[in-house]
Amino acid sequence: MALAKRKLSKLSTNPLLKLYANPKAAFPFALLLADALLVALIIIYVPYTKIDWDAYMSQARERDYTNLKGDTGPLVYPAGFLYIYSAIQYVTGGQVYPAQILFGVLYIVNLGIALFVYVKTDVLPWWALFLLCLSKRVHSIYVLRLFNDCFAMTLLHASLISFLYHKWHLGLIIFSGAVSVKMNVLLYAPPLLLLMFKAMNIAGVISALAGAALVQILLGLPFIVAHPISYVSGAFNLGRVFIHFWYFLNPDKSVNFKFVPEPVFVSKQFAVSLLTAHLILLTVFAHYRWCKREGGIVSFLHSKFLQMKLKAAVSSSFSLGQFYNRESSSKLLQKEHIVTTMFVGNFIGIICARSLHYQFYSWYFYSLPYLLWRTPFPTLLRLILFLGVEFCWNVYPSHTYSSFLLLCIHLLILWGLWIAPPEPPYVDDKSSTWKH
């Protein structure tokens, strides 16, 4: 009898049997295997389309950003980009086929990270996870285009796992590494900063930001020492203006706002309007959604200021200061609140972006099923909206109607996120009475 119990206990702890018994755990592994096979077939049978590869390889070993000019124009990425593509050039000899294999592995790693985030937050039903494997455009971005967006978003998703486990300092270091590859990751910065203030005291936020800044300094040090002005102005130039006609002469370069007349698109007023809309939407969501539990963004920031004053007042008292530190770090954020805030903040930035190239779809595709299931829409409508977004990103060349349709779908999803019931932000929120 005792022997039978021991055998039963061993079977119950067998990870393979656990996977078999739990479809929510087994299905992601099946998706990874199936998608790995699909990626291999794409690499073998689908012709590679050379876009930025030659430019990346020619830029990989340069130190002066004034000399970093490829077929697509000057280099506008921070130093992390150069380190990564220098390593790729060394490993592959600059050849495309071995680089495709490397990016295929990167695709599977990123998919695995995204699936892990979805399983941990438990927002989607297990069968809906297959949506993360359905995008023709994203497969193309990774293994047929070899864009640096792929590395930036993989690092971003990796940092998200650290945030889910409340490892904010480690997460900020990984996040900074993602920014060093491509600066679109900064779209996540406003919601991330808000989450940090909710999860840590002021000193913790400052030390985490200092660690992120140190990463940028260390990565950029060889370029800063050799050519500081050209590096800072080239790698961190936030004022670049894309020329509207360039997108129409090269229609593969833009997806959104094709319905806007050229004089309006290139105007400063249009750029300022989009920036204003971006800031307003972030503020409104922060006040009425992300900080609703705390009484709004103003009340939340005021409470943080009072905490800082209290900390200064009690710093001379060891016992009281120790009590304060324990109290200030006692609240942990819900995983769903972290992911929702990050994904919605980035999605707002996507909606308000003046230009979206085809590779920019990777900036938010992996958040799209999550965002759809955070809306109160019926499942059928969620699937239709998902397929609608995928359709718009696969129209080539993009035209007025597909561009307008994409904006309408984005706005509908944002409205759904606005009217959805807010999730409890803190682990110790036992009830939902605060929502009302």
C-alpha positions as CSV (number, residue, x, y, z in Angstrom):
1,M,0.0,0.0,0.0
2,A,2.8,2.4,0.9
3,L,4.6,1.5,-2.3
4,A,1.5,2.2,-4.4
5,K,1.2,5.6,-2.7
6,R,4.8,6.4,-3.4
7,K,4.4,5.5,-7.1
8,L,1.2,7.6,-7.3
9,S,3.1,10.5,-5.7
10,K,5.9,10.3,-8.2
11,L,3.4,10.2,-11.1
12,S,1.6,13.3,-9.7
13,T,4.9,15.2,-9.6
14,N,5.9,14.2,-13.1
15,P,6.1,17.4,-15.2
16,L,5.0,15.6,-18.4
17,L,1.9,14.3,-16.8
18,K,1.1,17.7,-15.4
19,L,1.4,19.2,-18.9
20,Y,-0.9,16.5,-20.2
21,A,-3.5,17.0,-17.5
22,N,-3.4,20.8,-17.8
23,P,-4.2,22.1,-21.4
24,K,-3.3,25.7,-20.4
25,A,0.2,24.6,-19.6
26,A,0.6,22.0,-22.4
27,F,-0.8,24.1,-25.2
28,P,2.0,26.8,-25.2
29,F,4.6,24.1,-25.6
30,A,2.7,22.6,-28.5
31,L,2.5,26.1,-30.1
32,L,6.2,26.6,-29.7
33,L,7.0,23.3,-31.4
34,A,4.5,23.9,-34.2
35,D,5.7,27.4,-34.8
36,A,9.4,26.3,-34.8
37,L,8.5,23.9,-37.6
38,L,6.7,26.7,-39.5
39,V,9.7,29.1,-39.1
40,A,12.1,26.4,-40.4
41,L,9.8,25.9,-43.5
42,I,9.7,29.7,-44.1
43,I,13.5,30.0,-44.0
44,I,13.9,27.1,-46.4
45,Y,11.2,27.8,-48.9
46,V,10.3,31.5,-48.8
47,P,12.7,33.9,-50.6
48,Y,14.5,36.4,-48.4
49,T,13.7,40.1,-49.1
50,K,16.8,42.3,-48.6
51,I,15.8,45.7,-47.1
52,D,18.2,47.0,-44.4
53,W,20.6,44.1,-44.1
54,D,23.4,45.6,-46.1
55,A,23.0,48.9,-44.3
56,Y,23.2,47.1,-40.9
57,M,26.3,45.2,-41.9
58,S,28.1,48.3,-43.2
59,Q,27.3,50.2,-40.0
60,A,28.2,47.4,-37.6
61,R,31.8,48.3,-36.9
62,E,31.8,52.1,-37.2
63,R,32.5,54.4,-34.2
64,D,31.7,57.8,-35.6
65,Y,28.0,58.3,-36.0
66,T,28.5,60.9,-38.7
67,N,29.9,58.2,-40.9
68,L,27.1,55.7,-40.2
69,K,25.1,56.0,-43.4
70,G,23.6,53.1,-45.2
71,D,21.3,52.7,-48.2
72,T,18.3,53.8,-46.0
73,G,20.0,56.9,-44.6
74,P,22.0,57.7,-41.5
75,L,22.0,55.5,-38.5
76,V,19.6,56.6,-35.8
77,Y,19.9,53.7,-33.2
78,P,21.9,53.7,-29.9
79,A,25.0,51.7,-29.3
80,G,23.2,48.4,-28.3
81,F,22.2,48.0,-32.0
82,L,25.8,48.1,-33.1
83,Y,26.9,45.6,-30.5
84,I,24.2,43.1,-31.6
85,Y,24.8,43.5,-35.3
86,S,28.5,43.4,-34.9
87,A,28.1,40.1,-33.1
88,I,25.8,38.8,-35.9
89,Q,28.3,39.9,-38.5
90,Y,31.1,38.0,-36.7
91,V,29.0,34.8,-36.2
92,T,27.4,34.8,-39.7
93,G,30.2,36.4,-41.7
94,G,27.5,38.8,-43.0
95,Q,25.7,36.0,-44.7
96,V,21.9,36.1,-44.8
97,Y,21.0,32.4,-44.4
98,P,22.8,31.8,-41.1
99,A,21.4,35.1,-39.8
100,Q,17.9,33.9,-40.7
101,I,18.4,30.8,-38.5
102,L,19.6,33.0,-35.7
103,F,16.5,35.2,-36.1
104,G,14.3,32.1,-36.2
105,V,15.7,31.1,-32.8
106,L,15.1,34.7,-31.6
107,Y,11.5,34.5,-32.8
108,I,10.8,31.3,-30.8
109,V,12.5,32.8,-27.7
110,N,10.4,35.9,-28.0
111,L,7.2,33.8,-28.5
112,G,8.1,31.7,-25.5
113,I,8.5,34.8,-23.4
114,A,5.2,36.2,-24.6
115,L,3.4,32.9,-23.9
116,F,4.9,32.9,-20.4
117,V,3.5,36.4,-19.8
118,Y,0.1,35.4,-21.0
119,V,0.0,32.2,-18.9
120,K,1.0,34.1,-15.8
121,T,-1.6,36.8,-16.2
122,D,-4.4,34.3,-17.2
123,V,-6.3,36.9,-19.2
124,L,-6.9,34.7,-22.4
125,P,-8.6,31.4,-22.5
126,W,-6.0,28.7,-23.3
127,W,-7.2,28.1,-26.9
128,A,-6.8,31.8,-27.8
129,L,-3.0,31.6,-27.3
130,F,-2.7,30.4,-30.9
131,L,-3.4,33.9,-32.0
132,L,0.2,34.8,-31.1
133,C,1.4,32.4,-33.9
134,L,-1.0,33.6,-36.6
135,S,0.7,36.7,-38.0
136,K,2.2,36.4,-41.5
137,R,3.7,39.9,-41.1
138,V,5.4,39.2,-37.8
139,H,7.0,36.0,-39.2
140,S,8.2,38.0,-42.1
141,I,9.6,40.7,-39.9
142,Y,11.7,38.2,-37.9
143,V,13.0,35.7,-40.5
144,L,12.6,37.4,-43.8
145,R,13.6,41.0,-42.9
146,L,16.0,40.6,-39.9
147,F,15.1,44.0,-38.4
148,N,16.5,45.3,-35.1
149,D,12.9,45.7,-33.8
150,C,13.0,42.0,-33.1
151,F,15.8,42.2,-30.6
152,A,14.4,45.4,-29.0
153,M,10.9,43.8,-28.4
154,T,12.4,40.5,-27.2
155,L,14.4,42.4,-24.5
156,L,11.3,44.4,-23.7
157,H,9.2,41.3,-23.2
158,A,12.0,39.8,-21.1
159,S,12.0,42.9,-18.9
160,L,8.2,42.5,-18.4
161,I,8.8,39.1,-16.8
162,S,11.1,40.8,-14.2
163,F,8.4,43.3,-13.5
164,L,5.9,40.6,-13.0
165,Y,8.1,39.2,-10.3
166,H,8.7,42.7,-8.8
167,K,12.4,42.7,-9.8
168,W,12.2,46.4,-10.8
169,H,15.9,47.1,-10.8
170,L,16.7,44.1,-13.0
171,G,13.8,44.9,-15.2
172,L,15.0,48.4,-15.7
173,I,18.4,47.2,-16.7
174,I,16.9,44.9,-19.3
175,F,14.5,47.7,-20.4
176,S,17.4,50.0,-20.9
177,G,19.1,47.4,-23.0
178,A,16.0,47.3,-25.2
179,V,16.1,51.1,-25.5
180,S,19.7,50.8,-26.6
181,V,18.6,48.7,-29.6
182,K,15.7,50.9,-30.7
183,M,14.1,53.9,-29.0
184,N,10.5,52.9,-29.8
185,V,10.7,51.0,-26.4
186,L,10.4,54.4,-24.7
187,L,6.7,54.3,-25.6
188,Y,6.5,52.0,-22.6
189,A,8.4,54.5,-20.3
190,P,5.4,56.6,-19.0
191,P,3.3,53.7,-17.8
192,L,6.4,51.9,-16.5
193,L,7.4,55.0,-14.5
194,L,3.9,55.1,-13.0
195,L,4.1,51.5,-12.0
196,M,7.5,52.0,-10.4
197,F,6.1,54.8,-8.3
198,K,3.3,52.5,-7.2
199,A,5.6,49.6,-6.4
200,M,8.5,51.5,-4.8
201,N,9.4,54.5,-2.7
202,I,11.1,57.5,-4.2
203,A,14.6,56.2,-3.4
204,G,13.9,52.9,-5.1
205,V,12.6,54.6,-8.2
206,I,15.7,56.9,-8.4
207,S,18.1,54.0,-7.9
208,A,16.4,51.9,-10.6
209,L,16.5,54.8,-13.0
210,A,20.2,55.4,-12.2
211,G,20.9,51.8,-13.1
212,A,19.1,52.2,-16.4
213,A,21.1,55.3,-17.1
214,L,24.3,53.6,-16.2
215,V,23.5,50.9,-18.9
216,Q,23.2,53.6,-21.5
217,I,26.5,55.2,-20.4
218,L,28.4,51.9,-20.4
219,L,27.1,50.8,-23.8
220,G,27.7,54.2,-25.4
221,L,31.1,54.8,-23.7
222,P,33.3,53.9,-26.7
223,F,31.3,56.2,-28.9
224,I,31.0,58.9,-26.3
225,V,34.8,59.0,-25.8
226,A,35.6,59.0,-29.5
227,H,32.8,61.2,-30.9
228,P,30.4,62.4,-28.2
229,I,28.5,65.0,-30.1
230,S,27.8,62.8,-33.1
231,Y,26.7,59.9,-30.9
232,V,24.3,61.8,-28.7
233,S,22.8,63.8,-31.6
234,G,22.6,60.7,-33.9
235,A,21.6,57.9,-31.6
236,F,19.1,59.9,-29.5
237,N,17.7,62.4,-32.0
238,L,14.0,62.6,-31.1
239,G,13.3,65.4,-33.5
240,R,13.6,63.6,-36.8
241,V,10.8,64.4,-39.2
242,F,9.9,61.8,-41.8
243,I,9.1,63.2,-45.3
244,H,5.6,62.4,-46.4
245,F,6.4,61.9,-50.1
246,W,9.2,59.4,-49.3
247,Y,6.5,57.1,-48.0
248,F,4.4,57.4,-51.1
249,L,7.4,56.9,-53.4
250,N,8.3,53.9,-51.3
251,P,4.8,52.5,-50.3
252,D,6.3,49.6,-48.3
253,K,7.5,52.1,-45.7
254,S,4.2,53.4,-44.2
255,V,0.9,51.9,-43.0
256,N,-1.0,54.7,-41.2
257,F,-2.4,58.2,-42.0
258,K,-2.4,57.6,-45.7
259,F,-5.7,59.4,-45.8
260,V,-4.1,62.6,-44.5
261,P,-3.2,65.1,-47.2
262,E,0.6,65.7,-47.6
263,P,0.6,69.4,-46.6
264,V,-1.2,68.4,-43.4
265,F,1.0,65.4,-42.7
266,V,4.3,67.3,-43.0
267,S,3.1,70.3,-41.0
268,K,4.3,71.0,-37.5
269,Q,0.7,71.5,-36.4
270,F,-0.1,67.8,-37.2
271,A,2.9,66.6,-35.3
272,V,2.1,68.7,-32.3
273,S,-1.6,67.6,-32.4
274,L,-0.6,63.9,-32.3
275,L,1.8,64.6,-29.5
276,T,-0.9,66.5,-27.6
277,A,-3.3,63.7,-28.1
278,H,-0.7,61.2,-26.9
279,L,-0.1,63.1,-23.7
280,I,-3.8,63.7,-23.1
281,L,-4.7,60.0,-23.5
282,L,-1.9,58.9,-21.2
283,T,-3.0,61.4,-18.6
284,V,-6.7,60.5,-18.8
285,F,-5.9,56.7,-18.6
286,A,-3.5,57.3,-15.7
287,H,-6.1,59.4,-13.8
288,Y,-9.3,57.5,-14.4
289,R,-7.9,54.0,-14.9
290,W,-4.4,53.2,-13.7
291,C,-4.6,55.3,-10.5
292,K,-8.4,54.9,-9.8
293,R,-7.6,52.9,-6.7
294,E,-5.5,55.8,-5.4
295,G,-8.1,58.5,-6.2
296,G,-6.5,59.8,-9.4
297,I,-3.1,60.7,-10.6
298,V,-3.0,64.0,-8.7
299,S,-4.0,62.4,-5.4
300,F,-1.5,59.6,-6.0
301,L,1.5,61.9,-6.7
302,H,0.5,64.0,-3.7
303,S,0.5,61.0,-1.5
304,K,4.0,60.1,-2.8
305,F,5.2,63.6,-2.0
306,L,3.8,63.3,1.6
307,Q,5.6,59.9,1.9
308,M,8.9,61.5,0.9
309,K,8.4,64.3,3.5
310,L,7.6,61.7,6.1
311,K,10.7,59.7,5.2
312,A,12.8,62.7,5.7
313,A,11.1,63.5,9.0
314,V,11.7,60.1,10.5
315,S,15.1,59.3,9.0
316,S,16.8,60.1,12.4
317,S,14.7,57.5,14.1
318,F,16.0,54.0,13.3
319,S,13.0,52.0,14.6
320,L,10.4,54.3,13.0
321,G,12.4,54.5,9.8
322,Q,12.6,50.8,9.7
323,F,8.8,50.5,10.1
324,Y,8.3,53.1,7.4
325,N,10.5,51.2,4.9
326,R,8.6,48.0,5.7
327,E,5.3,49.7,5.1
328,S,6.4,51.5,2.0
329,S,7.3,48.2,0.3
330,S,4.5,46.1,1.6
331,K,2.2,46.5,-1.4
332,L,2.8,44.3,-4.4
333,L,1.2,45.0,-7.8
334,Q,-1.1,42.5,-9.5
335,K,0.5,40.9,-12.5
336,E,-2.5,41.7,-14.7
337,H,-2.3,45.4,-13.6
338,I,1.3,45.6,-14.6
339,V,0.8,44.0,-18.0
340,T,-2.4,46.0,-18.8
341,T,-0.8,49.3,-17.9
342,M,2.3,48.6,-19.9
343,F,0.5,47.3,-23.0
344,V,-2.2,50.1,-23.0
345,G,0.4,52.8,-22.6
346,N,2.4,51.5,-25.6
347,F,-0.8,51.0,-27.6
348,I,-1.7,54.7,-27.0
349,G,1.7,55.6,-28.5
350,I,1.0,53.4,-31.5
351,I,-2.3,55.1,-32.2
352,C,-0.7,58.6,-32.0
353,A,2.4,57.8,-34.1
354,R,2.6,59.9,-37.2
355,S,4.3,57.1,-39.2
356,L,4.2,53.3,-38.9
357,H,6.5,51.2,-41.0
358,Y,5.7,47.6,-41.6
359,Q,8.2,46.3,-39.1
360,F,6.6,48.5,-36.4
361,Y,3.8,45.9,-36.2
362,S,6.1,44.0,-33.9
363,W,6.0,46.8,-31.4
364,Y,2.5,45.8,-30.3
365,F,1.4,42.6,-32.1
366,Y,2.2,40.4,-29.1
367,S,0.1,42.7,-26.9
368,L,-2.9,42.7,-29.2
369,P,-4.7,39.5,-28.0
370,Y,-4.2,40.6,-24.4
371,L,-5.7,44.0,-25.2
372,L,-8.6,42.5,-27.0
373,W,-9.4,40.2,-24.1
374,R,-9.2,43.1,-21.6
375,T,-12.1,44.7,-23.5
376,P,-15.8,43.7,-22.7
377,F,-16.4,42.8,-26.3
378,P,-17.8,39.4,-27.2
379,T,-15.3,36.8,-28.4
380,L,-16.4,36.9,-32.0
381,L,-15.9,40.7,-32.2
382,R,-12.4,40.3,-30.6
383,L,-11.4,37.7,-33.3
384,I,-12.8,40.0,-36.1
385,L,-10.8,43.0,-34.8
386,F,-7.7,40.8,-34.5
387,L,-8.0,39.7,-38.1
388,G,-8.8,43.2,-39.2
389,V,-5.6,44.5,-37.8
390,E,-3.7,41.7,-39.3
391,F,-5.3,42.4,-42.7
392,C,-4.4,46.0,-42.6
393,W,-0.8,45.2,-41.9
394,N,-0.6,42.8,-44.8
395,V,-2.1,45.1,-47.4
396,Y,0.8,46.0,-49.7
397,P,1.2,48.7,-50.7
398,S,-0.9,50.4,-47.9
399,H,-3.6,52.7,-49.2
400,T,-6.1,55.2,-47.9
401,Y,-8.8,52.7,-47.1
402,S,-6.6,50.2,-45.2
403,S,-4.9,53.0,-43.3
404,F,-8.3,54.5,-42.3
405,L,-9.6,51.0,-41.3
406,L,-6.5,50.4,-39.2
407,L,-7.1,53.7,-37.3
408,C,-10.8,52.9,-36.8
409,I,-10.0,49.4,-35.4
410,H,-7.3,50.9,-33.1
411,L,-9.7,53.5,-31.7
412,L,-12.4,50.9,-31.2
413,I,-10.0,48.7,-29.2
414,L,-9.0,51.8,-27.1
415,W,-12.6,52.6,-26.4
416,G,-13.2,49.0,-25.3
417,L,-10.2,49.3,-23.0
418,W,-11.7,52.5,-21.6
419,I,-15.1,51.0,-20.8
420,A,-13.7,47.7,-19.4
421,P,-13.9,47.2,-15.6
422,P,-10.5,48.1,-14.1
423,E,-8.5,45.3,-12.5
424,P,-7.4,45.5,-8.8
425,P,-4.0,47.0,-8.8
426,Y,-2.6,45.5,-5.6
427,V,-2.2,42.0,-4.5
428,D,-3.8,42.8,-1.1
429,D,-7.0,44.2,-2.7
430,K,-9.5,41.6,-1.4
431,S,-12.6,43.0,-3.0
432,S,-13.7,45.1,-5.9
433,T,-15.7,47.7,-3.9
434,W,-13.1,50.4,-4.7
435,K,-14.1,50.2,-8.4
436,H,-17.3,51.9,-7.6
